[in-house]
Structure formats: structure tokens, C-alpha cells
Amino acid sequence: MEIVSTKVNFYGDGAKYFGILIVNLLLTIVTLGLYYAWARAKNLQYLYGETEFAGSRFTFHGTGREMFKGFVKAIAIVLMLILVSQAGQFSGSKVIALLGGLIYTIGILLLIPIAIHGGLRYRMSRTSWRGIHFGYRGDLKELFDICIKGILLTIFTLGIYSSWFHCNLRRYLESNIRLGNCKFSFEGKGGDLFWINFKGLFLSIFTLGIYLFWYIRNLNHYSINNSRIEQDGNICSFKSSLAPGDVFVTGFIIYFLVVFTLGLGTPWAILRQMRMVLDNVELEGAFNPDAVIQTEENYSDATGDDLLSMLDIGLDF
């Protein structure tokens, strides 16, 4: 059997991506925002299509039409919560105003697991590699339990529990992601992430920002090196070779591209950051690309994905 590279590579071209973003921006402005869904679809289609794993590129099959339907639903949900809050503010009653604000806050908190669940289900279903689709098999009730517990404990512990919350959430999400008959998992521990954050914040302040490059590298290694994929009983591990120097050089280039070009260099900055992360990732183990077979179902409701965008929640894995 031919040996296939299990490295990840990113081939995005700044000039081409600049053209896509400019067209997206102009059409979104001209259509008073209605083109937003098609712009997001074209953006994802390009970025996924420029990402390669084991010699084959990913494909994002989501369409502007699907994402527009989800966008309208997401707008309606968020707008309803805003109207409830505003009605309370203009009621003239402090009690009603407080109740309106409480309903808005609780509503947004409840939307988080709904957005993650629906967004991940849609994004995975619409992503393929070698014609094999990804899938997400999580249960919304289980995700609700993890999120509500995590949010409340994070608030009550003044943020200390956030590392454990992040770890528990990611472990659940990745354990329910499939690439055909391959299963993903995450083995990161909350204590390890807490120590990385504690040390990173303290030393970054103490060294006047110098340690920040090591801090970013450590977060990257924690995120990637704890991810696994199981195929026919064989467990393979993702590994990152990102170095602090890579972070420093990329950070300097991104700063130059964005600041000194008055924002025109943003497309090149985005691609540079993606290349920094993806080009330093590879899969270690006996992974056989030719043995991956389709198992996942189709799902076309993009409401959750649009809610993720509105709530600024990224699917960074």
C-alpha cells in the first residue's frame, strides 16, 4: 500500500482570498446585509478547500441558501430576546425592567448549548474529506447539562472553573465527532489547562509580554496534542510542532499586515495565522486513509451555525 502523508497543510492565497472578501463585503453592503449568509458560505468553502490532510483537501458543502434560512431564524430568536429586554427598560417599572433583563440573560445562556449543538451538527454534516462526510452525534440534553453546570460553576468560582468547563465541553464534543467510521476523542485535563493559563497570564505580565509567545504555543499544544482519532481499534494522536518563534514571527507579520496597510492586509493576516497553526500539525499512528467509509447522515439546518456566529462562539477544532 502506498504510504500517504498524514500532515496537515494549508495553501490559501492572499490575493485570491482578498478578492473573495472584497466581493463579499460589497455585496453584503449593497444588499443591506442580506448577502451575509452567502458571504459566510463562500468564505468557509474557500478556507476548507485550501486545507489538506493526508494528500486530500476538505470540502465545505454548505450553501448560502441553507445558511440564509438559518440566519433568518437566528435573527428572529435574538431579536425576540432583545425586544423583551427593551420592553422592560421602557416599561417605567424597575421590577419589569429587571425581569426583562433577567429573561434576556437567561435566554442568551440557554442559546449557547443550542447554538453549539446545532452549529456543530450542521458544520460537520456539510464538511467532507475524500467524499466522506463528518458527523456529530451529541445529545442536546447532555450538552445542556454540561454547559449549565459549567457556566454556573465558572461564575461562582470567579472564573477558576473555566478551565475544567472548557475541557469537559471539548471532551464531550470531540467524542461525538465522526469522520465516516473514524471516531475522535479529547484527553485534555482541566488541571493542566488551568496551570497553563495561570502560568501564562502571570509570566506574560511579569515579563512585560515576552512570555506571551510561549503561552500561545502551550495553548496550541494542549488543544492539538490531546486530540485523538480511532480507526478500527487503532488510536492515532495529533501532534503540533508549533514553536514560540513561529508565534513571534507570525504575530509581527500580522501586526504589520493589519496596522500598516490600514486593514487591507487582513486577508493575508488571516491566512498567515491559519498556515502557522495547520502547517505544524500532523497525525501520528497507523491511520489508513483508504479504509475510511461513509457512515454519517445528512443535516441541512444552519440555524445553530448562524447563532454561533452571532454569539461569537468559534468551532476552533
C-alpha positions in Angstrom: 0.0 0.0 0.0 1.3 3.5 -0.9 2.3 5.5 2.1 0.3 8.7 2.4 1.5 11.7 4.3 -0.6 12.4 7.4 0.5 16.0 7.7 -1.9 18.9 7.5 -1.1 21.7 5.0 -2.8 25.0 4.2 -2.5 26.5 0.7 -4.6 29.7 1.0 -3.5 32.5 -1.4 -3.8 36.1 -0.1 -4.7 37.8 -3.3 -7.5 35.3 -4.1 -8.8 35.5 -0.6 -8.7 39.3 -0.7 -10.9 39.2 -3.8 -13.4 36.9 -2.1 -13.6 39.1 1.0 -13.9 42.3 -1.0 -16.8 40.9 -3.2 -18.5 39.5 0.0 -18.2 42.9 1.7 -19.5 44.9 -1.3 -22.4 42.6 -1.9 -23.3 42.5 1.8 -23.4 46.3 1.8 -25.4 46.6 -1.4 -28.0 44.1 -0.2 -28.2 45.7 3.2 -26.8 42.6 4.9 -28.9 40.0 3.1 -25.9 38.6 1.3 -24.3 37.8 4.7 -25.2 34.1 4.6 -23.8 33.6 1.1 -20.6 35.5 2.1 -20.1 33.1 5.1 -20.6 30.1 2.8 -18.1 31.3 0.2 -15.6 32.1 3.0 -15.9 28.7 4.5 -15.8 27.0 1.1 -12.5 28.7 0.3 -10.8 28.1 3.7 -11.8 24.4 3.9 -10.9 23.8 0.2 -7.4 25.2 0.9 -6.8 22.8 3.8 -5.2 19.5 3.0 -4.8 16.3 5.1 -3.0 13.2 4.0 -2.8 14.5 0.5 -6.5 15.3 0.1 -8.4 18.5 0.6 -11.5 19.2 2.6 -14.8 20.4 1.1 -17.5 22.5 2.7 -20.8 21.8 1.1 -22.9 24.4 2.9 -24.8 26.8 0.7 -25.8 30.4 1.1 -29.5 29.4 0.8 -29.2 27.0 3.7 -27.3 29.5 5.8 -29.7 32.3 4.9 -32.6 30.3 6.3 -30.6 29.6 9.4 -29.7 33.3 9.6 -33.3 34.4 9.5 -34.2 32.0 12.3 -31.2 33.1 14.4 -32.0 36.8 13.9 -35.6 36.2 14.9 -34.6 34.4 18.1 -32.0 37.0 19.2 -34.3 39.9 18.2 -37.1 38.5 20.3 -34.8 38.4 23.4 -33.7 42.0 22.7 -37.3 43.2 22.4 -38.2 41.6 25.7 -35.2 43.4 27.3 -36.1 46.7 25.7 -39.8 46.4 26.6 -38.7 46.0 30.2 -36.5 49.1 30.0 -39.2 51.3 28.6 -42.0 50.0 30.9 -41.2 52.5 33.6 -41.1 49.8 36.2 -37.9 48.7 37.8 -39.3 45.3 38.6 -40.4 44.7 35.0 -37.1 46.1 33.7 -35.2 43.7 36.0 -37.4 40.8 34.8 -36.8 41.7 31.2 -33.0 41.8 31.7 -33.1 38.5 33.5 -35.1 36.9 30.7 -32.6 38.2 28.2 -29.6 37.0 30.1 -31.1 33.5 30.8 -32.2 33.3 27.1 -28.7 34.0 25.8 -27.2 31.5 28.2 -29.7 28.8 27.1 -28.9 29.7 23.4 -25.2 28.8 23.9 -25.6 24.9 24.0 -28.4 25.1 21.4 -26.0 27.1 19.1 -23.1 24.7 19.7 -25.2 21.6 19.2 -26.9 22.8 16.0 -23.9 24.6 14.6 -21.6 21.6 15.1 -24.2 19.2 13.7 -24.6 21.4 10.6 -20.9 22.2 10.1 -19.8 18.6 10.4 -22.6 17.3 8.1 -21.6 19.8 5.5 -17.8 19.0 5.7 -16.2 16.2 3.8 -12.8 14.7 3.1 -12.2 12.4 0.1 -16.0 12.4 -0.3 -16.5 11.1 3.3 -18.7 13.3 5.4 -18.1 14.2 9.0 -20.9 13.9 11.6 -21.8 15.0 15.1 -23.8 12.6 17.3 -24.1 14.6 20.5 -27.3 14.8 22.6 -28.7 18.3 23.3 -29.9 17.4 26.8 -26.4 16.1 27.8 -24.8 19.2 26.3 -27.2 21.4 28.2 -26.2 19.7 31.5 -22.5 20.3 30.8 -23.0 23.9 29.8 -25.3 24.9 32.6 -23.2 23.3 35.2 -20.0 24.7 33.7 -21.4 28.3 33.4 -22.8 28.3 36.9 -19.6 26.9 38.5 -17.4 29.3 36.4 -19.5 32.2 37.8 -19.5 31.0 41.4 -15.7 30.3 41.4 -15.0 33.7 39.8 -13.6 32.1 36.6 -11.4 29.4 38.2 -13.6 26.5 37.0 -13.5 27.8 33.4 -10.5 25.5 32.5 -12.4 22.4 33.7 -15.5 23.6 31.9 -13.6 24.1 28.7 -12.0 20.7 29.0 -15.3 18.9 29.8 -17.1 20.6 26.9 -14.4 19.8 24.4 -14.1 16.2 25.6 -17.9 15.7 25.0 -18.0 17.5 21.6 -15.0 15.7 20.2 -16.1 12.3 21.4 -19.2 12.7 19.3 -17.5 13.8 16.1 -17.0 11.2 13.4 -15.3 11.1 10.0 -17.1 8.2 8.5 -16.2 5.2 10.6 -13.4 7.1 12.5 -14.1 8.4 16.0 -12.5 11.4 17.5 -11.7 12.0 21.2 -10.0 14.5 23.5 -7.9 13.6 26.6 -7.0 17.1 28.0 -7.4 17.6 31.7 -8.8 20.7 33.4 -5.9 20.9 35.8 -3.4 21.0 33.0 -5.2 23.8 31.2 -5.6 25.8 34.5 -1.9 25.6 35.1 -1.1 26.7 31.5 -3.5 29.7 31.9 -2.2 30.6 35.4 1.4 30.4 34.4 0.8 32.0 31.1 -1.0 35.1 32.4 1.4 35.5 35.4 4.6 35.2 33.4 3.3 37.3 30.5 2.6 40.2 32.9 5.9 39.6 34.8 8.0 39.5 31.6 6.1 42.5 30.1 4.5 40.3 27.4 7.6 38.4 26.3 6.3 35.0 27.7 3.1 35.5 25.6 4.6 33.6 22.7 5.3 30.6 24.9 1.8 30.9 26.4 0.1 30.8 22.9 2.4 27.9 21.9 1.4 26.0 25.1 -2.3 26.6 24.5 -1.9 25.3 20.9 -0.1 22.2 22.1 -2.7 21.5 24.7 -5.5 21.8 22.2 -4.0 19.7 19.4 -1.8 17.2 21.3 -4.7 15.9 23.4 -6.8 15.1 20.3 -7.1 11.5 19.1 -8.7 9.7 16.2 -9.6 6.0 16.4 -9.8 3.8 13.3 -10.6 0.1 13.5 -9.3 -0.1 17.1 -6.1 1.8 16.3 -5.7 5.2 18.1 -3.7 7.9 16.4 -2.6 11.1 18.0 -2.5 14.6 16.6 0.8 16.5 17.3 1.8 20.1 16.9 5.3 21.3 16.3 4.5 24.9 16.7 7.4 26.9 18.3 7.4 30.2 20.2 9.5 31.6 17.4 6.7 30.8 14.9 4.2 32.7 17.1 6.5 35.7 17.3 7.2 35.9 13.6 3.6 35.4 12.6 2.4 37.9 15.2 4.8 40.5 13.9 3.8 39.9 10.3 0.0 40.0 11.2 0.5 43.3 13.1 2.3 44.8 10.1 -0.3 43.5 7.6 -3.2 44.9 9.5 -1.9 48.1 11.0 0.4 49.4 8.3 -1.9 48.6 5.5 -4.9 50.2 7.3 -6.7 46.8 7.3 -6.2 46.0 3.6 -3.7 43.2 4.6 -6.3 41.5 6.8 -6.9 38.6 4.4 -3.2 37.9 4.3 -3.1 38.1 8.1 -5.9 35.6 8.5 -4.3 33.1 6.1 -0.9 33.6 7.8 -2.4 32.7 11.1 -4.1 29.6 9.7 -1.0 28.5 8.0 1.0 28.9 11.2 -1.3 26.5 13.1 -2.2 24.0 10.4 1.2 23.5 8.8 2.5 22.5 12.2 0.0 19.7 12.7 0.4 16.0 11.8 -1.2 12.7 12.8 1.0 10.0 14.4 -0.1 6.4 14.1 -1.3 3.7 11.8 -4.0 5.8 10.0 -5.2 4.3 6.7 -7.0 7.0 4.6 -8.2 4.3 2.2 -10.1 2.5 5.0 -12.4 5.4 5.8 -16.0 4.7 4.8 -19.2 6.8 4.9 -21.5 6.4 7.9 -23.0 9.8 8.6 -26.4 11.3 7.8 -27.3 14.5 6.0 -28.3 17.6 8.0 -29.1 21.0 6.4 -30.5 23.3 9.2 -27.9 26.1 9.6 -29.7 27.9 12.4 -27.2 26.8 15.0 -24.2 27.8 12.9 -25.6 31.3 12.4 -26.3 31.6 16.2 -22.7 30.6 16.8 -21.6 33.5 14.5 -23.9 36.0 16.3 -22.8 34.8 19.8 -19.1 34.9 18.6 -18.6 31.2 19.5 -15.9 29.7 17.4 -15.7 26.0 16.4 -11.9 26.1 16.6 -11.4 22.3 16.2 
